[in-house]
Each structure stands twice: as structure tokens, then as C-alpha cells.
Amino acid sequence: MSAFLVLEDGAIFPGIRIGARAEAAGEVVFTTSMTGYQEVLSDPSYRGQIVTMAYPLIGNYGFSPEAWEAPGPHVSGFIVRRSHGDLDGFLREHGVSALAEVDTRRLVLHLRTHGLKRGVIVDDASRAAVERAAAVLPTEMRDLVGEVACKAPCVLPGAGPRVAIIDCGVKAGIVHALRRRGCEVVLLPHTANRAEVDAMRPAGVLLSNGPGDPAVLATTIATVRDLLGAYPVMGICLGHQLLALALGGRTYKMKFGHRGSNQPVQETATGRVMITTQNHGYAVEPALPTGVEVTHVNLNDGTVEGLRHAGIPAFSVQFHPEGRPGPSDAEGLYDRFVEMIGEGAHAAAR
């Protein structure tokens, strides 16, 4: 069945329906990942978005229970060039509307040139469809984190130090990375306050990834500010932006963001270059408060990819150290966090 992706600026991209036969709406983004379509589909950070796969062959290696980043898909819609295997049945089973046979090269060029647009997947490319696309709520006007974060604390056992994750839509890969290092993990809602974190008696706090505009999460930012200096803190993706805001920095929306598993990042202290996995549409302003320094930069556009506070145990990165999908170049950052927790425990003992 023929259908269309219609953008708010009137651009139209024809295709063939796969997946659920329902209309879909959201911010249209693209990822350059060549693998990991199941991880992309289930990444909570894509909540509210229609995701375009820039790589043309999708569905070609099947699906696996181990590849879920959440219990099910979070994307609002899915756009591909070529559909292979049982992608249609998989998307239909999980209620995801999608289009195949789309000229994804033209679509990605359009988004890179004009910036991200709101869009709809519809059966007719009418003027009314353009108006429906323009009426889609912007991401900053939706409580996207509230839609994907846990609602109550959850303890995942481990023999090592207890790490509290402020859950803004955490990927399973982050939890697995900590548990592989022996950590006991406690998932806490993003609305948790300092007293609720203290009640869990963690040795460290991790601020998770998640969807949307970090600046709207005033309650979470206030909690992070209260936690600084009391616990070692690590932030990832949205958590990186939340740490920057809690420290007095600022964030902004990017033209089309970074989404993919091939983003080159340089560590400023060593000059070491890592290839990283990223999924974000917002970034941290490079002008940071006194005592906060940039630790990583993106080699494509110079944007801030990491920061640390010089006086308290707190650091963050914009990328995903665990990959999933993608390279493991940066996974040692989890070891650094666990070491920081150990250093904090030794200092407390003294």
C-alpha cells in the first residue's frame, strides 16, 4: 500500500507501508548507524520521533531478545530505504507504523539542510496532512521523560557498590554495563529528590539518557544540584546535559543532532580519539562556569562531548560508552566511575 511521509514545510516523501497501518506523527530525525536497528527502535531517547535509517539495508540480520534496550519500541514511526527479512511483521507485532522504499538519501539531505521537521506518516499527501504535521507538539512541549522513566524504585542485585540511576529513560545497555562490573543498581524515577536518593544509601549516582529538552526538567536539575558533592556523579547523554545545567551551564537545540554509531570524539587531556555511539538533539554550550572543564569534543563540529568538575567527583559524556549498537572504545569510562566510587568510599573511611 502506498503511503507518504509529509513534513511541516510541505516536503513529501512517498513510500510503501510496512508495520502497523496507522497514522504516525513526531519529530523526524535520522541516524547513520549501519547496524542496531532493533536497539534504535527500542531506545527510549527516540520517544516522540519518527526515525529515518540512513543506511539502506534494514532488517537484514533479524531480531534477538538480547538486542532490546527497553521492553518494546519507543519510536513514533520508522523510515527505511530497503526492508529485509521479517521487519514488516516485527513492526506490525509491536504497533509501529513505518515506510519502506523511501528515498532516504533525499530525506536526510533535506533534514541536514533545513533542520529537523515535524512530520506524519499518512495515506494521502494532502494539504491537510501538512497542517497535521505542523500541529505536532514540539518535543519541548511534551513530557517525554515522564512517558519512559520508571514510576517506582527498582533494585537489581549485585555484589559491588550500589549505584542509583536517576532514570530519565535509561537504556538496558547502561544497566548491563554497571552490573557487569558487579554494581548493585537501583533505578529511581526522574522525579526523585535528595531525601529519596539518600534513603537508598547509594555509593554513587548515574544520570541516565532520555528523550527531549533537558531544560524542561527543572525538578531533576534541582535534585542533581543537591546531590553534587554528596556522591560521585556520572552523566550520560541527557544526563550529561542535566549535569551541565545543574552546574550553571546552558544547553541548546542542535540543527539536526548527532544520531549514529560513528561519531569521532577526542579526549582533550590525552588527544585520544574514540568512535562513539550517540543519540541526541540538544548540546551543552561550550562556555562553562568556573571550575567546570570540557573533557571531550566532537571532531566533526567541535561540540562539547564531555565535562568534569575540578573540585567535586562529577563528570559526564554526551555519547554512550556502552555502544549498543556501536564500538566499545569508550567503555572504560564506566571503570573510571566505579574507581571514583571506590575513592569516595576510602575518603569517607578516613
C-alpha positions, -999 to +999 in steps of 0.1 A: +000+000+000+014+034-010+018+060+017+037+092+024+059+109+049+047+146+050+067+173+067+055+205+082+074+225+055+054+207+028+081+183+017+066+149+007+084+115+005+065+086-010+069+050+002+053+017+008+036+009+041+051-017+064+044-023+100+012-010+116-013+005+092-020+036+114-010+072+111+021+082+129+034+117+140+065+131+155+098+149+150+115+134+120+152+126+127+179+104+111+205+080+124+236+070+104+240+036+123+247+008+099+236-018+124+215-019+155+180-012+141+164-031+170+183-011+195+173+021+177+136+010+177+137+004+215+159+032+227+137+054+250+156+085+238+138+082+205+104+087+222+082+111+201+103+108+170+100+093+135+134+077+129+150+075+095+177+049+089+203+065+066+218+031+059+197+014+032+196-022+044+174-027+074+160-059+088+187-079+071+201-098+101+169-105+120+159-098+156+172-110+190+158-109+226+193-097+237+191-065+215+162-048+233+171-015+251+137-014+266+108-039+268+095-027+234+098+000+207+096+037+216+099+053+182+067+070+168+075+058+133+102+043+112+115+052+077+138+029+057+150+025+021+151-013+018+132-036+041+146-071+046+136-102+065+106-100+088+109-063+096+073-058+084+059-085+108+081-073+137+069-037+134+033-048+129+035-070+160+047-040+181+024-014+166+050+007+149+039+025+117+067+026+090+075+033+054+099+014+031+111+023-004+116+059+007+144+080-009+162+082+025+192+100+009+170+128-002+152+129+032+185+130+051+198+158+029+166+177+034+169+175+072+206+184+072+199+214+050+167+227+066+169+212+101+147+187+118+110+189+110+078+175+124+061+150+102+033+125+098+031+091+080-002+092+062-021+075+033-026+108+014-002+137+007-028+164+011-027+200+023-045+187+054-015+163+061+009+192+060-013+210+085-014+179+108+024+178+106+027+214+116+003+208+145+025+180+161+036+192+195+073+202+196+095+179+218+099+207+244+061+208+250+058+171+258+066+153+290+087+127+271+108+117+301+076+111+321+065+087+294+096+065+295+111+067+330+103+042+358+075+051+382+089+035+413+123+024+427+136-010+414+166-028+428+188-050+406+212-070+428+249-071+426+278-078+450+296-045+445+288-008+452+253+004+450+247+028+421+215+049+420+204+056+384+182+087+380+160+071+353+151+095+325+147+067+300+177+045+307+189+021+281+193-015+292+229-013+280+238+012+307+224-011+334+242-041+320+275-022+319+273-014+356+261-049+366+290-065+346+312-045+369+295-060+400+274-030+409+241-032+426+218-009+406+188+010+420+165+026+394+149+058+407+122+079+390+135+111+375+113+130+400+132+116+430+145+142+454+177+142+475+160+125+505+147+097+483+181+092+469+197+092+504+172+066+516+186+042+491+221+047+505+240+046+472+277+048+468+273+068+435+247+083+412+244+079+375+222+103+354+207+084+325+200+091+289+164+101+278+144+120+253+136+156+248+148+190+261+168+188+293+159+224+303+123+215+310+133+190+337+135+216+365+128+191+393+155+167+381+180+195+377+174+207+413+179+172+426+212+168+407+223+201+422+215+188+457+235+156+450+267+172+438+294+168+464+275+142+483+280+114+459+303+107+429+281+115+398+283+103+362+260+116+334+253+101+301+236+118+271+206+136+286+223+131+320+254+150+306+231+179+298+214+178+332+247+178+350+258+209+329+226+227+338+229+218+375+264+232+375+252+265+360+258+258+323+234+261+294+221+239+266+207+245+231+188+226+204+210+215+175+201+218+139+198+181+133+217+165+162+240+135+164+225+101+159+246+071+149+274+048+159+303+066+141+308+099+158+345+108+164+353+122+198+386+135+211+396+134+248+412+168+254+437+157+281+453+129+261+444+136+224+429+101+222+402+097+196+372+074+201+345+064+177+312+067+197+275+059+197+253+090+201+216+099+200+208+135+210+193+166+196+205+190+223+240+200+233+259+218+261+271+254+254+309+255+255+310+285+278+310+267+312+311+280+348+343+284+367+356+251+379+339+231+351+361+220+322+355+203+288+370+168+287+358+157+252+350+174+219+333+162+187+358+162+158+330+168+132+316+200+146+335+209+178+306+205+201+310+196+238+311+158+243+322+156+279+328+177+311+341+174+346+341+195+378+376+202+391+366+203+427+340+176+432+337+140+419+314+146+389+318+140+352+296+133+321+298+124+285+273+132+256+279+098+240+271+063+251+302+045+265+284+011+262+277+014+225+247-008+219+249-006+189+284+005+181+321+004+192+333-002+227+361+025+225+347+044+255+335+016+278+364+023+302+345+054+314+323+030+334+355+017+351+365+053+358+331+058+375+335+027+396+370+037+406+357+072+416+331+055+438+359+035+454+379+066+460+349+082+477+345+052+500+381+053+510+379+091+517+348+086+538+366+058+558+395+081+566 
